[in-house]
Amino acid sequence: MHLTQQTYAELQRIYNQPLFDLLHEARSVHKIHWPHTEIQLCTLLSVKTGGCSEDCSYCAQSARYSTGVQAEKLMSIEDVLEKAKKARENGSTRFCMGAAWKGIRDGDKKFEQMLEIIREVGQLGMEVCVTLGQVGPVEAEKLKAAGVTAYSHNIDTSPEHYSNIVSTHTFQDRLNTIAAVQQAGMSVCCGGILGLGETVKDRLRMLEVLCNFHPAPESVPINCLVPISGTPLQESPPVDIFEIVRLIATTRIALPTSKVRLAAGRTGLSRETQALCFYAGANSMFYGNKLLTTPNPAANEDLYLLKLLDLTPAPFQNNTPLPI
């Protein structure tokens, strides 16, 4: 029986199995809990880009670094809706909107504008996901009422390594936001980033934290760092592909009912690597030519890859999208 509550020692045992044994176990778990040929397509849109006050060492949107990303205003409802409709037409069943803010507070004009955008996007029949920085109980309740399906808030790495990556907020701040989101009844999309100078122990400690959420995360994005010129991590080396596959397989075993999402950094992964990731239990991916500020494989390339692997985009949960 696979439990979501896992100790570090158990995660270490799973991770360190011979690779083929690990893949076999992960695939077996995946086939029990998920339609094994379906991949959920998710589209991510930056609705407010750049100018963030945080100092996350990997992020192009921090105002503290010279990355060439210019601060922009919050997109209009009309522009966001146009992007959301296009995403739905292309097969995405989840539309995620990200804003480069430290957080949002009830009463702020930008929060009210964001709530209105969420209400409008929610009429399109897709799952609505947002990543808006730190929120408290009041903001979380209002986001839920506006129609947010899931709140995305990565913990990035282990509690021990976190302060090496960010100094403008703490690991506990991340957990406080996640607690507020779960108390409001929203699903949590929460994962991490590989390539931040972390050790395998850090990755498994991150996973241990995720395994002890109540309830477990609805989805777990696995990001590979895209080194951005001008950020402190611009010279970071790529992560070995078998370490990526091992972590995905371990995540699938430890969190059997969570979607495992291939997120940022797929442009650095070969088709063969992505195939291994899907076999190991990844069943969701960000889809579209661009993520927040980093490139992503072209949509037609992704659809062709799925076809080659005999995989299919997951259908809408309500069978058909709502009419516009």
Buried (B, 14 or more C-beta within 10 A) or exposed (E): EBEBEBEBEBBBEBBEBEBEEBBEBBBEBBEEBBEBEBBBBBBBBBBBBBBBEBBBBBBBBBBBBEBEBEEBEBBEBEEBBEBBBEBBEBBBBBBBBBBBBEBBEBEEEBBEBBBEBBBBBBBBBBBBBBBBBBBBBEBBBBBBEBBBBBBBBBBBBBBBBBEBBBEEBEBEBBBBBBBBBBEBEBBBBBBBBBBBBBEEBBBBBBBBBBBEBEEBBBBBBBBBBBBBEEBBBEEBEBBEBEBBBBBBBBBBBBBBBBBBBBBBBBBBBEEEBBBBBBBBBBBBBBBBEEBBBBBBBEBEBBBEBBEEBEBBBBEBEEEEBEEE
